[in-house]
Amino acid sequence: MFDRRRFLQALAALGVTGATPAYTQERLRFAAPPFALGVASGYPDPSGFSLWTRLVVDPTQPGGGVDPVRTRLNWEVATDDRMKNVVASGFEFLVPASAHSLHVDVRGLEADRWYWYRFAAGNSESPIGRTRTAPAVRAPASRLRFAFASCQHFGQGAFSAYRHMLADELDLVAFLGDYICAKDAAGDAARTHASSRPQTLSRYRARHALYKSDPDLRAAHAAYPWICTWDDHGAANEYAANPPETKVSLEERLARRLVAYKAYYEHMPLRNGMRPTADGMQIFAQMGWGDLARFYILDGRQYRSERTLLGKRQEAWLQTALEFTPARWNVLTQQARMARLEQPPGPRCQAWTDGWDGHPAARRKLLEFMAAKQIRNPVAIAGDTHAFYVADLTPDVQDAASQVVASEFVASSIAAKPSSPRERAEQSLPENPHVKFADNRHCGYVRVELTPRQWHADLRAIESVEKPDAPCSTLARFVVDDGQPGPRRA
């Protein structure tokens, strides 16, 4: 049984305290600009967006090299890149207990337009970031251009995919899990990566700060608004809800996870309402783009049980949201590949049960619901597998008469080694005729151009993550036509 007192003791041991600083410093003078981790925005809606930064002078120092006192941070939003026409502004006092991180939900802005923003603390100003609002709910929207990606391991390569995203003229980036990797670095690491798994709050903060030292990642955060979900490597490999763990109490497991959640929140452009509590952290959410698209951002980790991947509450939320959606395209934004995949080739049927293949009844239930309710143009996007996949989604892949309900696109990793031998993904195609494309030889991302008539996806492959300036090419192109579920080769 859960013991709250022991849980709080475990949190204290991992470095989580609610101590209030002894005094406030409004006009600190920093020896160097305290914006070493950059700036970011996320979750655009028709009236605003969320802004993020964290005061850090030196990521290698305790507390980021910032004095452990309450510190005033000013923020402002403008309609021009020179910050001449400021239309929203304010300030917050940042505290050491939250790693001097800022989350501001800006509202009252004009729908469907670009804005610029910056921060100021003491004698320093941040770089200027760019973001935008979404079209008004149900307003006609003719186009949305976004990219989605997942799985970045700092020790296994440069995050150069983001440099190519900057040239893609996107409206939005969706990141689908494993923003950091808690695994130890391999012996052939391309870049220096901490050798021990983070367990305490300070170590998780240091791991996030390390990842944000990548200039291309910082640039992509500053250029576009993001929406995000997590996967296992931000906390513990392949964790699911609260399974037993040898020699570790439930309270210790939950405390370690909450430490990971807290550090995640402190370093991502999340909404204020996503702040973690002792009960966990709600990150499932939805975000609309006029009458064109709606994203359902799912949490496939925190609520799992033997019968469901999403948990009863999230399942009910998703079904209600889908049933009453105003959007032409409905995008399940999640960590795990949804399409069934039998591998390796041959008479022995095997499946990776850490994702939807481990919850076939829940997958079938959701797909049958979408078919029964005639949900318009459902498309699933995912990551996790360090491979590209494009597939039809049907309630029963073993039944040739089972109708195609939805389409799925899976992005490879930003920089993480294949989870299976190279060419394994392509070799699985004969056993999985509903899978239209599979490739685990390349890192990269997926770029989507969305219009009322068509979903157009480019699978973007990086030549080598060992070279920060490596070129990027389109591995394959697929489209989904309005009202015609199932991807086809362009």
C-alpha positions in Angstrom: 0.0 0.0 0.0 1.1 3.6 -0.7 2.4 5.4 2.4 2.4 9.2 1.8 4.9 9.9 4.7 7.4 7.5 3.2 6.8 9.0 -0.3 7.6 12.5 1.0 10.7 11.2 2.7 11.8 9.6 -0.6 11.3 12.9 -2.4 13.4 14.7 0.2 16.2 12.1 -0.3 16.1 12.7 -4.0 16.6 16.5 -3.6 13.0 17.8 -3.9 12.2 20.5 -1.3 9.7 23.2 -1.1 12.0 25.6 0.8 11.3 29.3 0.2 14.4 31.5 -0.5 15.4 33.8 2.3 15.2 37.0 0.2 14.4 38.3 -3.3 16.8 39.9 -5.7 15.1 41.9 -8.4 18.2 43.4 -10.2 20.9 40.8 -10.1 24.0 41.4 -12.2 25.1 38.3 -14.0 28.7 37.7 -15.0 27.4 36.1 -18.2 23.9 36.0 -19.8 21.7 33.6 -17.8 20.0 32.1 -20.9 22.4 29.3 -21.7 19.5 26.9 -22.3 17.7 29.1 -24.7 14.0 30.1 -25.0 11.0 28.1 -26.1 7.3 28.2 -26.7 4.5 25.7 -27.0 0.8 24.7 -27.2 -0.5 27.5 -29.4 -4.2 28.3 -29.3 -6.2 31.1 -31.0 -5.5 33.6 -28.2 -1.9 32.7 -27.2 0.7 30.2 -26.3 3.0 29.0 -23.5 6.5 30.6 -23.0 9.5 28.9 -21.3 13.0 29.7 -20.2 15.3 28.8 -17.3 17.9 31.0 -15.8 21.3 29.2 -16.2 24.7 30.8 -16.5 26.8 27.6 -16.4 25.0 24.3 -16.8 27.9 22.4 -15.1 27.5 24.3 -11.9 25.0 23.5 -9.1 21.8 25.5 -9.6 23.1 26.5 -13.1 25.5 29.1 -11.6 22.6 31.3 -10.5 22.3 32.6 -6.9 19.7 30.5 -4.9 17.3 33.4 -4.3 14.0 34.6 -5.8 14.8 36.4 -9.0 12.6 38.6 -11.1 12.2 37.8 -14.8 10.4 40.1 -17.2 8.8 38.9 -20.4 7.3 40.6 -23.4 5.6 39.6 -26.7 5.7 41.7 -29.9 4.3 41.7 -33.4 7.7 42.3 -34.9 11.1 40.7 -34.7 12.7 43.9 -33.4 10.4 43.9 -30.4 9.2 47.5 -31.2 5.4 46.8 -31.0 5.0 45.0 -27.7 1.4 43.7 -27.2 1.8 41.7 -24.0 4.2 41.8 -21.1 4.6 40.8 -17.5 7.0 39.5 -14.9 7.4 36.5 -12.6 9.6 35.7 -9.6 11.6 32.5 -10.3 12.7 30.4 -7.4 15.5 27.8 -6.9 12.9 25.1 -6.0 11.8 25.2 -9.6 15.4 25.6 -11.0 14.6 29.2 -11.8 12.4 28.0 -14.6 9.5 30.1 -16.1 6.2 28.9 -17.6 3.8 31.7 -18.7 0.5 31.1 -20.5 0.1 34.2 -22.7 -3.5 35.1 -23.7 -5.4 37.9 -25.3 -3.5 37.8 -28.6 -4.8 37.8 -32.2 -5.5 34.4 -33.8 -3.5 32.8 -36.6 -0.4 35.0 -36.7 3.3 35.0 -35.8 4.7 36.8 -32.7 8.2 37.3 -31.2 9.1 37.2 -27.5 12.1 37.7 -25.2 13.0 37.7 -21.5 15.1 40.0 -19.3 16.7 39.3 -15.9 19.0 41.7 -14.0 21.4 43.2 -16.6 20.7 40.6 -19.3 18.3 40.0 -22.1 17.5 36.7 -23.7 17.7 35.8 -27.4 14.5 36.7 -29.3 12.2 33.7 -30.0 9.5 33.4 -32.6 6.1 31.6 -32.1 2.6 31.9 -33.3 -1.1 31.5 -32.4 -3.4 28.9 -34.0 -6.4 29.8 -36.2 -9.7 30.3 -34.3 -11.8 27.3 -33.5 -13.8 26.2 -36.5 -12.3 29.0 -38.6 -11.4 27.9 -42.2 -7.7 26.9 -42.3 -6.1 26.2 -45.7 -2.7 24.8 -44.6 -0.7 23.5 -41.7 3.0 22.5 -42.0 4.5 20.6 -39.1 7.3 18.1 -38.3 7.3 15.4 -35.7 10.3 13.6 -34.2 11.4 11.6 -31.1 14.3 9.8 -29.5 17.4 11.8 -29.1 20.5 10.4 -27.4 23.2 13.1 -26.9 26.0 10.6 -26.8 25.0 8.9 -30.1 25.0 11.8 -32.4 24.4 15.5 -33.3 20.8 16.8 -33.4 21.3 18.1 -36.9 17.8 17.2 -38.0 16.6 20.4 -36.3 18.8 22.5 -38.6 16.9 21.1 -41.5 13.6 21.7 -39.8 14.5 25.4 -39.6 14.6 25.5 -43.4 11.2 23.7 -43.6 9.1 26.8 -42.8 7.0 25.0 -40.2 4.1 26.1 -38.1 4.6 23.6 -35.3 6.9 20.8 -34.0 5.5 17.7 -32.2 8.0 15.9 -30.1 6.9 12.3 -29.3 9.1 11.1 -26.4 12.6 10.3 -25.2 13.7 14.0 -25.2 16.5 12.8 -23.0 18.0 9.3 -22.6 18.4 8.0 -19.1 20.6 5.1 -20.3 24.3 5.0 -19.8 26.4 6.2 -22.7 27.9 3.5 -25.0 31.7 3.1 -25.3 31.6 4.5 -28.8 29.7 7.7 -27.9 29.9 10.4 -30.5 29.7 13.1 -27.8 30.4 13.2 -24.1 27.3 11.9 -22.2 27.0 11.3 -18.5 28.0 7.8 -17.6 25.5 7.2 -14.8 21.7 7.1 -14.9 20.1 10.1 -13.3 18.3 9.3 -10.1 18.2 12.6 -8.1 16.6 15.8 -9.1 19.9 17.6 -9.6 21.1 14.8 -12.0 18.0 15.0 -14.0 18.3 18.7 -14.3 21.9 18.3 -15.4 20.9 15.8 -18.1 18.3 18.1 -19.5 20.7 21.0 -19.5 23.3 18.8 -21.3 20.8 18.1 -24.1 19.9 21.8 -24.4 23.6 22.6 -25.0 23.0 21.3 -28.6 22.7 24.5 -30.7 20.4 23.1 -33.3 17.9 21.9 -30.6 17.9 25.4 -29.0 17.4 27.0 -32.4 14.4 24.8 -33.2 12.8 25.7 -29.8 13.3 29.4 -30.5 11.9 29.2 -34.0 8.7 27.2 -33.6 6.0 26.4 -31.0 6.2 22.8 -29.8 3.7 20.2 -28.4 5.2 17.3 -26.5 4.7 14.0 -24.9 7.2 11.8 -23.1 8.3 8.2 -23.3 10.2 5.8 -20.9 13.8 7.1 -21.2 12.9 10.4 -19.4 12.3 8.3 -16.3 13.0 4.6 -16.4 13.4 2.2 -19.3 10.1 0.6 -20.4 8.2 1.7 -17.3 4.5 1.3 -17.2 2.3 2.6 -14.4 3.4 0.9 -11.2 4.7 -2.6 -11.9 6.6 -4.3 -9.1 10.4 -3.7 -8.9 12.7 -5.9 -6.9 14.0 -4.4 -3.6 12.4 -1.0 -4.3 9.3 0.2 -2.5 6.3 1.7 -4.3 7.0 5.0 -2.6 10.6 5.1 -3.8 9.5 4.2 -7.4 6.9 6.9 -7.4 9.3 9.5 -5.9 12.0 8.7 -8.5 9.4 9.1 -11.3 8.1 12.4 -9.9 11.7 13.7 -9.7 12.0 12.9 -13.5 8.6 14.6 -14.1 9.6 17.7 -12.2 12.8 18.1 -14.2 10.9 17.4 -17.5 8.5 20.2 -16.6 11.3 22.6 -15.6 12.9 22.2 -19.1 10.0 22.0 -21.5 7.5 24.7 -22.9 4.5 23.1 -21.2 1.3 24.7 -20.0 1.2 25.9 -16.4 -1.6 23.4 -15.7 0.8 20.5 -16.5 2.9 21.2 -13.4 3.5 17.9 -11.6 2.0 17.1 -8.2 2.3 14.2 -5.8 -0.3 12.4 -7.9 1.7 12.6 -11.1 1.6 14.9 -14.1 -1.2 15.2 -16.6 0.3 15.8 -20.0 -2.5 14.4 -22.2 -4.2 17.3 -23.9 -5.6 18.5 -27.2 -4.8 21.3 -29.5 -6.7 22.5 -32.5 -5.9 24.3 -35.8 -9.1 25.9 -37.0 -11.4 23.5 -38.8 -8.4 21.8 -40.4 -6.7 19.6 -37.7 -6.9 18.6 -34.1 -4.0 17.0 -32.1 -4.7 14.6 -29.3 -1.5 14.4 -27.3 -1.5 11.1 -25.5 0.3 9.7 -22.4 1.0 6.0 -23.1 3.1 5.5 -19.9 1.6 6.8 -16.8 -1.8 5.1 -16.8 -1.1 1.7 -18.2 -2.7 -1.5 -16.9 -2.8 -5.1 -18.2 -5.9 -4.2 -20.2 -5.3 -0.7 -21.4 -2.4 1.4 -22.6 -4.0 4.7 -21.9 -6.0 4.0 -18.7 -9.8 4.3 -18.4 -9.9 8.0 -17.7 -7.7 9.0 -20.7 -9.5 6.5 -22.9 -12.9 8.1 -22.0 -11.4 11.6 -22.6 -10.1 10.6 -26.0 -13.3 9.0 -27.1 -15.3 12.1 -26.1 -12.9 14.4 -27.8 -12.9 12.4 -31.0 -16.7 12.1 -31.1 -17.2 15.8 -30.9 -14.2 17.0 -33.0 -14.8 19.9 -35.4 -11.6 19.0 -37.4 -11.2 17.5 -40.8 -8.0 15.7 -39.8 -7.7 14.1 -36.3 -4.1 13.3 -35.2 -3.3 10.8 -32.5 0.0 12.2 -31.2 1.7 9.5 -29.2 4.9 7.7 -28.2 4.3 4.2 -29.5 3.7 2.7 -32.9 0.1 1.6 -33.2 0.3 -0.8 -36.2 0.8 -4.5 -35.4 4.2 -5.7 -36.3 5.2 -9.4 -36.3 8.9 -10.0 -36.4 11.4 -11.4 -37.1 10.4 -13.0 -40.4 9.6 -16.7 -40.3 7.1 -19.1 -38.7 7.6 -17.9 -35.1 5.3 -14.9 -34.4 6.8 -12.4 -32.1 5.8 -8.9 -31.1 7.3 -6.1 -29.1 4.9 -5.8 -26.2 6.1 -2.5 -24.7 3.8 -0.6 -27.1 0.3 -1.2 -28.6 1.2 -4.7 -29.6 1.2 -5.5 -25.8 -2.4 -4.2 -25.6 -4.2 -5.6 -28.7 -7.7 -5.5 -27.1 -7.3 -1.8 -26.3 -6.0 -1.0 -29.8 -8.9 -2.9 -31.4 -11.4 -1.1 -29.1 -10.2 2.3 -30.1 -10.1 1.6 -33.8 -13.6 0.0 -33.8 -14.8 3.1 -31.9 -13.3 5.4 -34.6 -15.0 3.2 -37.3 -18.4 3.2 -35.6 -18.4 6.9 -35.0 -17.0 7.6 -38.5 -14.3 9.8 -37.1 -13.0 12.0 -40.0 -9.5 11.3 -41.3 -7.8 9.8 -38.2 -4.0 9.6 -38.5 -1.7 8.3 -35.8 1.9 9.7 -35.5 4.5 8.1 -33.3 8.2 7.5 -32.6 10.0 5.2 -30.2 11.2 2.5 -32.6 14.2 4.3 -34.1 12.7 3.5 -37.5 10.4 4.9 -40.1 7.1 3.1 -40.6 4.0 3.9 -42.7 1.0 1.7 -42.2 -2.8 1.1 -42.6 -4.5 0.8 -39.2 -7.3 -1.9 -39.1 -9.1 -3.4 -36.1 -7.9 -6.9 -37.2 -4.9 -7.3 -39.5 -5.5 -11.0 -39.7 -8.9 -10.5 -41.2 -8.6 -9.5 -44.9 -12.1 -8.1 -44.7 -11.2 -5.8 -41.8 -11.6 -2.2 -43.1 -8.8 0.4 -43.0 -9.9 2.9 -40.3 -6.8 5.1 -40.0 -3.3 5.8 -41.3 -0.1 5.8 -39.3 3.3 7.4 -39.7 6.3 6.7 -37.4 9.4 8.9 -37.3 12.8 7.5 -36.8 15.1 8.9 -34.1 16.7 12.3 -34.0 19.9 10.6 -32.9 19.7 7.2 -31.4 21.0 3.8 -32.7 18.5 1.3 -34.3 16.8 -0.9 -31.7 17.2 -3.9 -34.0 19.8 -4.9 -36.7 19.8 -2.7 -39.8 17.5 -3.8 -42.5 15.4 -5.7 -39.9 12.5 -3.3 -40.4 12.4 -3.8 -44.1 12.7 -7.5 -43.8 9.5 -7.6 -41.7 7.3 -6.3 -44.6 6.3 -9.7 -46.1 4.9 -10.7 -42.7 3.0 -7.4 -42.3 1.2 -6.5 -45.5 -0.6 -3.6 -43.8 2.8 -1.9 -43.4 3.5 0.1 -46.5 7.1 1.2 -45.7 9.7 0.3 -43.1 13.3 1.5 -42.7 15.6 1.5 -39.7 18.8 2.5 -41.4 18.4 6.2 -41.0 17.9 8.8 -38.3 15.5 11.6 -39.1 12.0 13.1 -38.8 8.7 13.4 -40.7 7.5 16.6 -42.3 3.8 17.0 -43.0 2.0 19.4 -45.3 -1.7 19.3 -44.4 -4.5 20.8 -46.5 -8.3 20.2 -46.5 -7.8 17.8 -49.4 -4.6 15.9 -48.5 -2.0 14.8 -45.9 1.4 14.8 -47.5 4.3 13.3 -45.5 8.0 13.4 -46.3 10.2 11.0 -44.5 13.4 13.0 -43.9 16.6 11.0 -43.5 19.9 12.4 -42.1 23.0 11.2 -43.9 25.0 10.8 -40.7 24.4 11.9 -37.1 28.1 11.8 -36.6 28.4 15.0 -38.7 26.7 18.1 -37.3 26.5 19.5 -40.8 25.2 16.3 -42.5 22.8 16.7 -45.4 19.2 15.6 -45.2 17.1 14.0 -48.0 13.6 12.7 -48.5 13.6 8.9 -48.1 10.0 8.5 -49.2 6.8 10.4 -49.8 3.3 9.3 -48.9 -0.1 11.0 -49.1 -3.5 10.4 -47.5 -6.5 11.7 -49.3 -9.4 13.3 -47.5 -12.1 10.7 -46.8 -9.8 7.8 -48.0 -8.1 6.2 -45.0 -4.8 4.6 -45.7 -1.5 6.0 -47.0 -0.4 5.7 -50.5 3.0 6.3 -52.1 3.3 9.7 -53.7 
